[in-house]
């Protein structure tokens, strides 16, 4: 079964690009479905996540944000699936 995650990002965000690359690298291993959401699509998203991006969430629960690393992502997602 695939884990559906939401990845909140914005255009021209180096941290976001780095985090997205890590998620894609982990996608097959962790069976992830990644929904990429630009926070500038909604004023509410800008208000909620503007200072936190990149943000990884599942079903509205924020799991990770800011500077991410592959081991941290893997550990948090595996812990969340138990």
N, CA and C atoms as a LAMMPS dump frame, in Angstrom:
ITEM: TIMESTEP
0
ITEM: NUMBER OF ATOMS
246
ITEM: BOX BOUNDS ff ff ff
-5.0000000000000000e+02 5.0000000000000000e+02
-5.0000000000000000e+02 5.0000000000000000e+02
-5.0000000000000000e+02 5.0000000000000000e+02
ITEM: ATOMS id mol type element x y z
1 1 1 N 0.844 -1.183 0
2 1 2 C 0 0 0
3 1 3 C 0.887 1.243 0
4 2 1 N 0.483 2.244 -0.726
5 2 2 C 1.231 3.482 -0.872
6 2 3 C 0.848 4.488 0.217
7 3 1 N 1.839 5.238 0.687
8 3 2 C 1.597 6.319 1.633
9 3 3 C 1.45 7.601 0.846
10 4 1 N 0.323 8.275 1.002
11 4 2 C 0.069 9.535 0.303
12 4 3 C 0.552 10.684 1.167
13 5 1 N 1.548 11.411 0.664
14 5 2 C 2.042 12.563 1.409
15 5 3 C 1.777 13.835 0.631
16 6 1 N 1.661 14.929 1.358
17 6 2 C 1.543 16.239 0.754
18 6 3 C 2.879 16.942 0.993
19 7 1 N 3.42 17.511 -0.065
20 7 2 C 4.688 18.221 0.002
21 7 3 C 4.426 19.673 -0.348
22 8 1 N 4.49 20.544 0.653
23 8 2 C 4.241 21.974 0.459
24 8 3 C 5.55 22.666 0.116
25 9 1 N 5.51 23.46 -0.938
26 9 2 C 6.709 24.06 -1.496
27 9 3 C 6.376 25.425 -2.071
28 10 1 N 7.375 26.09 -2.617
29 10 2 C 7.152 27.316 -3.386
30 10 3 C 8.226 27.408 -4.462
31 11 1 N 7.949 28.193 -5.464
32 11 2 C 8.851 28.387 -6.599
33 11 3 C 10.161 29.024 -6.127
34 12 1 N 11.274 28.584 -6.693
35 12 2 C 12.605 29.114 -6.412
36 12 3 C 13.011 28.977 -4.941
37 13 1 N 12.745 27.823 -4.381
38 13 2 C 13.099 27.525 -2.989
39 13 3 C 14.139 26.401 -2.996
40 14 1 N 15.421 26.729 -2.766
41 14 2 C 16.465 25.697 -2.798
42 14 3 C 16.238 24.566 -1.786
43 15 1 N 15.782 24.886 -0.587
44 15 2 C 15.494 23.836 0.396
45 15 3 C 14.385 22.915 -0.101
46 16 1 N 13.395 23.49 -0.759
47 16 2 C 12.277 22.71 -1.295
48 16 3 C 12.757 21.768 -2.398
49 17 1 N 13.6 22.285 -3.279
50 17 2 C 14.125 21.459 -4.371
51 17 3 C 14.936 20.293 -3.813
52 18 1 N 15.76 20.567 -2.81
53 18 2 C 16.565 19.523 -2.183
54 18 3 C 15.675 18.469 -1.512
55 19 1 N 14.672 18.932 -0.773
56 19 2 C 13.764 18.009 -0.084
57 19 3 C 12.98 17.167 -1.084
58 20 1 N 12.514 17.774 -2.172
59 20 2 C 11.757 17.037 -3.18
60 20 3 C 12.629 15.943 -3.8
61 21 1 N 13.883 16.255 -4.081
62 21 2 C 14.81 15.259 -4.617
63 21 3 C 14.938 14.076 -3.661
64 22 1 N 15.06 14.356 -2.355
65 22 2 C 15.165 13.286 -1.364
66 22 3 C 13.896 12.438 -1.328
67 23 1 N 12.737 13.083 -1.391
68 23 2 C 11.479 12.342 -1.391
69 23 3 C 11.375 11.428 -2.609
70 24 1 N 11.764 11.948 -3.767
71 24 2 C 11.716 11.146 -4.99
72 24 3 C 12.665 9.953 -4.868
73 25 1 N 13.841 10.178 -4.277
74 25 2 C 14.785 9.074 -4.08
75 25 3 C 14.207 7.999 -3.158
76 26 1 N 13.399 8.399 -2.193
77 26 2 C 12.802 7.461 -1.236
78 26 3 C 11.455 6.907 -1.695
79 27 1 N 10.931 7.437 -2.787
80 27 2 C 9.571 7.116 -3.223
81 27 3 C 9.343 5.623 -3.43
82 28 1 N 10.218 4.953 -4.117
83 28 2 C 10.02 3.523 -4.378
84 28 3 C 10.249 2.693 -3.112
85 29 1 N 11.305 3.019 -2.385
86 29 2 C 11.631 2.28 -1.157
87 29 3 C 10.49 2.328 -0.144
88 30 1 N 9.91 3.508 0.039
89 30 2 C 8.862 3.684 1.057
90 30 3 C 7.455 3.657 0.48
91 31 1 N 7.352 3.391 -0.827
92 31 2 C 6.041 3.345 -1.498
93 31 3 C 5.253 4.629 -1.235
94 32 1 N 5.835 5.753 -1.685
95 32 2 C 5.231 7.067 -1.473
96 32 3 C 4.494 7.549 -2.707
97 33 1 N 3.4 8.209 -2.476
98 33 2 C 2.713 8.982 -3.498
99 33 3 C 2.853 10.432 -3.038
100 34 1 N 3.5 11.26 -3.853
101 34 2 C 3.819 12.629 -3.459
102 34 3 C 2.915 13.606 -4.185
103 35 1 N 2.137 14.353 -3.422
104 35 2 C 1.324 15.437 -3.972
105 35 3 C 2.069 16.742 -3.702
106 36 1 N 2.546 17.383 -4.76
107 36 2 C 3.297 18.633 -4.625
108 36 3 C 2.309 19.793 -4.655
109 37 1 N 2.363 20.629 -3.608
110 37 2 C 1.435 21.747 -3.481
111 37 3 C 2.224 23.04 -3.315
112 38 1 N 2.019 23.965 -4.249
113 38 2 C 2.651 25.284 -4.169
114 38 3 C 1.841 26.135 -3.191
115 39 1 N 2.489 26.62 -2.136
116 39 2 C 1.746 27.377 -1.116
117 39 3 C 1.16 28.662 -1.667
118 40 1 N 1.694 29.154 -2.794
119 40 2 C 1.165 30.387 -3.365
120 40 3 C -0.153 30.187 -4.12
121 41 1 N -0.675 28.96 -4.103
122 41 2 C -1.997 28.707 -4.671
123 41 3 C -3.104 29.206 -3.751
124 42 1 N -2.756 29.479 -2.502
125 42 2 C -3.768 29.848 -1.514
126 42 3 C -3.165 30.75 -0.439
127 43 1 N -3.857 31.829 -0.12
128 43 2 C -3.408 32.714 0.965
129 43 3 C -3.349 31.963 2.289
130 44 1 N -4.274 31.037 2.497
131 44 2 C -4.273 30.242 3.73
132 44 3 C -3.011 29.393 3.84
133 45 1 N -2.58 28.815 2.728
134 45 2 C -1.365 28 2.744
135 45 3 C -0.127 28.856 3.003
136 46 1 N -0.091 30.045 2.421
137 46 2 C 1.028 30.96 2.668
138 46 3 C 1.08 31.317 4.144
139 47 1 N -0.072 31.613 4.719
140 47 2 C -0.136 31.974 6.135
141 47 3 C 0.286 30.789 7.013
142 48 1 N -0.161 29.596 6.682
143 48 2 C 0.103 28.413 7.498
144 48 3 C 1.545 27.923 7.37
145 49 1 N 2.088 27.899 6.133
146 49 2 C 3.372 27.254 5.89
147 49 3 C 4.493 28.181 5.413
148 50 1 N 4.2 29.454 5.247
149 50 2 C 5.163 30.383 4.655
150 50 3 C 6.551 30.365 5.266
151 51 1 N 6.643 30.259 6.581
152 51 2 C 7.936 30.278 7.253
153 51 3 C 8.499 28.886 7.504
154 52 1 N 7.745 27.852 7.154
155 52 2 C 8.143 26.483 7.473
156 52 3 C 8.655 25.69 6.277
157 53 1 N 8.328 26.097 5.068
158 53 2 C 8.579 25.253 3.909
159 53 3 C 10.046 24.897 3.76
160 54 1 N 10.3 23.739 3.196
161 54 2 C 9.357 22.734 2.73
162 54 3 C 8.685 22.006 3.891
163 55 1 N 7.473 21.536 3.635
164 55 2 C 6.694 20.827 4.657
165 55 3 C 6.207 19.502 4.069
166 56 1 N 6.364 18.431 4.853
167 56 2 C 5.847 17.118 4.486
168 56 3 C 4.742 16.784 5.472
169 57 1 N 3.564 16.464 4.954
170 57 2 C 2.454 16.106 5.841
171 57 3 C 1.697 14.905 5.285
172 58 1 N 0.967 14.264 6.184
173 58 2 C 0.075 13.165 5.823
174 58 3 C -1.264 13.458 6.469
175 59 1 N -2.311 13.483 5.657
176 59 2 C -3.671 13.72 6.15
177 59 3 C -3.75 14.96 7.047
178 60 1 N -3.076 16.031 6.645
179 60 2 C -3.148 17.285 7.387
180 60 3 C -2.242 17.366 8.601
181 61 1 N -1.539 16.287 8.929
182 61 2 C -0.61 16.296 10.062
183 61 3 C 0.798 16.575 9.553
184 62 1 N 1.391 17.669 10.03
185 62 2 C 2.75 18.014 9.643
186 62 3 C 3.723 17.036 10.279
187 63 1 N 4.523 16.374 9.427
188 63 2 C 5.514 15.411 9.906
189 63 3 C 6.902 16.018 9.978
190 64 1 N 7.273 16.753 8.946
191 64 2 C 8.61 17.32 8.83
192 64 3 C 8.524 18.672 8.149
193 65 1 N 9.499 19.543 8.479
194 65 2 C 9.57 20.818 7.767
195 65 3 C 10.962 21.413 7.886
196 66 1 N 11.24 22.368 7.015
197 66 2 C 12.542 23.014 7.026
198 66 3 C 13.606 22.173 6.346
199 67 1 N 14.833 22.275 6.817
200 67 2 C 15.96 21.527 6.26
201 67 3 C 15.767 20.046 6.554
202 68 1 N 15.612 19.243 5.505
203 68 2 C 15.351 17.817 5.653
204 68 3 C 16.555 17.006 5.198
205 69 1 N 16.691 15.798 5.764
206 69 2 C 17.721 14.879 5.296
207 69 3 C 17.069 13.512 5.082
208 70 1 N 17.712 12.71 4.251
209 70 2 C 17.123 11.441 3.822
210 70 3 C 16.841 10.504 4.998
211 71 1 N 17.796 10.362 5.914
212 71 2 C 17.588 9.46 7.049
213 71 3 C 16.46 9.942 7.954
214 72 1 N 16.376 11.255 8.147
215 72 2 C 15.297 11.813 8.964
216 72 3 C 13.929 11.59 8.338
217 73 1 N 13.855 11.777 7.024
218 73 2 C 12.591 11.538 6.309
219 73 3 C 12.203 10.07 6.44
220 74 1 N 13.147 9.179 6.143
221 74 2 C 12.878 7.741 6.203
222 74 3 C 12.378 7.353 7.597
223 75 1 N 13.09 7.77 8.627
224 75 2 C 12.732 7.413 10.001
225 75 3 C 11.339 7.922 10.366
226 76 1 N 11.054 9.171 10.036
227 76 2 C 9.75 9.759 10.403
228 76 3 C 8.611 9.072 9.655
229 77 1 N 8.792 8.789 8.373
230 77 2 C 7.735 8.15 7.603
231 77 3 C 7.523 6.703 8.047
232 78 1 N 8.597 5.988 8.343
233 78 2 C 8.454 4.618 8.819
234 78 3 C 7.781 4.588 10.197
235 79 1 N 8.118 5.519 11.057
236 79 2 C 7.492 5.612 12.386
237 79 3 C 6.006 5.922 12.261
238 80 1 N 5.667 6.784 11.321
239 80 2 C 4.26 7.187 11.122
240 80 3 C 3.418 6.036 10.592
241 81 1 N 4.009 5.098 9.857
242 81 2 C 3.261 3.985 9.254
243 81 3 C 3.056 2.804 10.18
244 82 1 N 3.574 2.857 11.389
245 82 2 C 3.42 1.719 12.317
246 82 3 C 2.126 1.796 13.056
